[in-house]
Amino acid sequence: MIQLYTFPAAFGLRNVSPFCLKVEMALTHLGQAFEIVEESDPRKSPKGKLPYIVDGDVTVADSELILEYLDDKTGGQLFAGLSNAQKAQGVAYTRLAEEHLYWIMVASRWVDDGWWPNVAEGFFGRLPFPLKQLVCKVARNQVCKTYELQGLGKHSLEEQAGFARRDLQALDRAVAESDFLLGDAITAYDFAVASLLAGLIDNQPATWITPIAREYQALCDYTERVQQAVGVYARQ
């Protein structure tokens, strides 16, 4: 049986990481037998981040590499029937969600001073004082530095909100006339995008980006449709 290592629940989300949720959706969609193993310290993983899977004597870290592994394992079932053009389009949507919009979501949790206490409690609440205080400071500084290096952290909050709106608008238009990103059939690319959107929409309490995401009704409906189709939900 495959073991899927993910973060524990937090912020009203059963699966707080969109990357972990994406893999859970893929495993469920493929009918693979698996169990979830919660890991609160990503430093224990092979690449210092989650998710990763253990399948017998094979360990695969990083959600994209895991999906490639699962596609190979199932004889191409994960991306079956997709044209090269559809795959290119799917990768583009995934990159928009995971390499751009994702970082704005992270900042809305970790960088925002008003919301940060939820992160401190949700991720580090079980640590004893003063270890909790030290770990929180180090972890937050690292995330803030990474956000700055990524480039989005150099912009004002108003400008970041503008970036988020343009990302969300692009995705909203992509699903305005079809059930899923690439048409009427669900694909692995929907797992990536819907997992990220679920973290924005169902995050509790709401961050500053949550009401912005909820303005796009087609995206909200799409996110719910993907979760319902797979039977895997982000929220608790």
Buried (B, 14 or more C-beta within 10 A) or exposed (E): EBBBBBBEBBBBBBBBBBBBBBBBBBBBBBEBEBEBEEBEEBEEBEEEBBBBBBBEEEEBBBBBEBBBBBBEBBEEBBBEEBEEEBBEBBEEBBEBBBEBBBBBBBBBBBBBEEBBEBBBBBBBEEBEEEEBEEBBEEBBEEBBEBBEEBEBBEEEEEEBBEBBBEBBEBBBEBBEEEBBBBEEEBBBBBBBBBBBBBBBBBBEEBBBBBEBBBEBEBBBEBBBBBBEBBEBBBBE
